[in-house]
């Protein structure tokens, strides 16, 4: 396990170095120091505000690992997509700047990931044989209960 972690660390650092090399060598970036300051600020906001907020909400308000996982995915999708959603009509006369219906697409991605999370949760209940839903019992016919035959009793005296 330590080897895998070491390999992942080296791979992550190599990708980060490659990204920095590409950014500093890009002729379109006129202020690489400003980009690095922005990236440092984004890291501080992400690790100092966003992640603790998502973790606290998940820990105190949400029950179940699947829903918590979906909330983390929804938070990440929102963090990435929200700037485009908020600037959807701000094209400065150039409709090719933000050409897509970002609000609709963001909602579709959230809905699709919610459906996947729901399917994962249902699969987990199905696999465990959760008796609270009764779905597996009805579909597969695995209900373990004695059969009671109640009919009219006749006295045989």
Buried (B, 14 or more C-beta within 10 A) or exposed (E): EEEEEEEEEEEEEEEEEEEBEEBEEEEEEEEEEEBEEEEEEEEEEEEEEBEEEBBEEBEEEBEEEBBBBBBBBBBEBBBEBEEBBEEBEEEEEEEEEBEEEBEEEBEEBBEEBBEBBEEBBBEEBBEEEBEEEEEBBEEEEEEEEEEEEEEEEEEEE
